[in-house]
Amino acid sequence: MNNAAAILDIMNGFRRSKILFAAVKLGVFDALAQHQPRGLAVHELVTALPNQEFQTSDGLSRLLRSCVSLQLLNVDKQNRYSMTPQSGQFLVSSSRQSLAGYINHSNDMLYPLWQNLESSVQTGSTCWTESFGYLEGADSKKAFEHIYHGADGPKRFMLAMDAVVNNSAPQILDMVRLTWVNGVLDIGGGTGRLSSWICDAHPQCSRAIVLDLPNIVDLATEMRAIAPINEKVEYQKGDFKQAIPKIENDINAIVLSRILHDWDDETCLDLLQRIHQTLVAAPIQPAGVIICDMLFDDNAKISPVETNLQDCNMLVQTGGRERSKDEMKQLLEKSGFQQISVYQTGTLLDVVVAFCSI
Ligand SMILES: C[S@@+](CC[C@H](N)C(=O)[O-])C[C@H]1O[C@@H](n2cnc3c(N)ncnc32)[C@H](O)[C@@H]1O
């Protein structure tokens, strides 16, 4: 690839993304998945797409051909479009490994936010007001008010979070030794999806308490009926900035999955120090924290590129940041943690485990 081609490839990245986003949003993959292996011609797909109106099929034909060129769909000699194995696995909403929720969040929230990256670069803050016009204020403390704005906001975000967990948890649980975990407090645990994976993989883990904001706990309880969660998972309404519940009985692990990256160092230190005090008082030892976030390889923060993309994503969305392995270790050491292990998992979630005492 010559230099211009490399730059053009980066420049056109948003076009590729948007083709994927539009096809997922219009329900193309969900509809085609119902008609495997024969597939559908464009005129058939037009009627198979629920709640969509098309004045012409020309636009849809172009979108489908683009999907074929991006290897997201196949097309046969009769011009019938069908799924690839990869699209069946990752782009159909009902698949366990579906990324559709994350793609819809990317389309509806992240794509408009990223249009104002320049503004965030200049202010060092989120750009919700510039991007959506509602809820004044770039204060990162308001990030979740922005994210959960509107009737669809909370569910869209939870489906996005779950998509990432479902695609990362199997590798994480293969790689990270959690045999010491007797019970989990999952702070900001959303639907409890990660806790559910931990309980599924570790029968010795007798319970998981998911702490989240009241509206998210109500939603998680509703969502559980549709996408089952391990029965050992319970929910508790609360605000981790106000108080961390006292842990009792068999809980000896606190999970912080994609929490620290939402906040500045000061907030993270305050939270980690309070978690350390809580774990020191846990009846069962060893007791430790399990952190899931994307990590930079080193303090130069040039690689991996995915962590840089997520770091800018935190800039526009929450006012938080991704951290290097060293930065994460320093936060933990300053909070009193020891025996710190870092696992770069190759998934969208790296893991750091640290214990409150030796
Ligand atoms: C980026 S999401 C991560 C969700 C989940 N841990 C995961 O990895 O899928 C951050 C979570 O923190 C929750 N949260 C934000 N502020 C909170 C607070 N002050 N108290 C409790 N939960 C909070 C959000 O509602 C959301 O579920």
The ligand as an SDF file (V2000), in Angstrom:
LIG
                    3D

 27 29  0  0  0  0  0  0  0  0999 V2000
  -19.4040    1.5180   31.0190 C   0  0  0  0  0  0  0  0  0  0  0  0
  -20.7340    0.8040   31.9280 S   0  0  0  0  0  0  0  0  0  0  0  0
  -20.0660   -0.7810   32.3660 C   0  0  0  0  0  0  0  0  0  0  0  0
  -21.1300   -1.8030   32.6910 C   0  0  0  0  0  0  0  0  0  0  0  0
  -20.5770   -3.1860   33.0910 C   0  0  0  0  0  0  0  0  0  0  0  0
  -19.7110   -3.1190   34.2350 N   0  0  0  0  0  0  0  0  0  0  0  0
  -19.8750   -3.8180   31.9000 C   0  0  0  0  0  0  0  0  0  0  0  0
  -18.6440   -3.8490   31.8380 O   0  0  0  0  0  0  0  0  0  0  0  0
  -20.6150   -4.2750   31.0020 O   0  0  0  0  0  0  0  0  0  0  0  0
  -20.6510    1.7120   33.4380 C   0  0  0  0  0  0  0  0  0  0  0  0
  -21.7130    1.2980   34.4380 C   0  0  0  0  0  0  0  0  0  0  0  0
  -21.5540    2.0760   35.6310 O   0  0  0  0  0  0  0  0  0  0  0  0
  -22.8480    2.4350   36.0920 C   0  0  0  0  0  0  0  0  0  0  0  0
  -22.7150    3.6390   36.9280 N   0  0  0  0  0  0  0  0  0  0  0  0
  -22.3200    4.8700   36.5460 C   0  0  0  0  0  0  0  0  0  0  0  0
  -22.2830    5.7040   37.6030 N   0  0  0  0  0  0  0  0  0  0  0  0
  -22.6700    4.9650   38.6670 C   0  0  0  0  0  0  0  0  0  0  0  0
  -22.8250    5.2670   40.0530 C   0  0  0  0  0  0  0  0  0  0  0  0
  -22.5460    6.4860   40.5100 N   0  0  0  0  0  0  0  0  0  0  0  0
  -23.2210    4.2800   40.8800 N   0  0  0  0  0  0  0  0  0  0  0  0
  -23.5120    3.0240   40.3960 C   0  0  0  0  0  0  0  0  0  0  0  0
  -23.3620    2.6810   39.0940 N   0  0  0  0  0  0  0  0  0  0  0  0
  -22.9550    3.6460   38.2410 C   0  0  0  0  0  0  0  0  0  0  0  0
  -23.6070    2.6850   34.8120 C   0  0  0  0  0  0  0  0  0  0  0  0
  -25.0070    2.7020   35.0160 O   0  0  0  0  0  0  0  0  0  0  0  0
  -23.1240    1.5240   33.9550 C   0  0  0  0  0  0  0  0  0  0  0  0
  -23.8800    0.3710   34.1580 O   0  0  0  0  0  0  0  0  0  0  0  0
  1  2  1  0
  2  3  1  0
  2 10  1  0
  3  4  1  0
  4  5  1  0
  5  6  1  0
  5  7  1  0
  7  8  2  0
  7  9  1  0
 10 11  1  0
 11 12  1  0
 11 26  1  0
 12 13  1  0
 13 14  1  0
 13 24  1  0
 14 15  1  0
 14 23  1  0
 15 16  2  0
 16 17  1  0
 17 18  1  0
 17 23  2  0
 18 19  1  0
 18 20  2  0
 20 21  1  0
 21 22  2  0
 22 23  1  0
 24 25  1  0
 24 26  1  0
 26 27  1  0
M  CHG  2   2   1   9  -1
M  END
$$$$
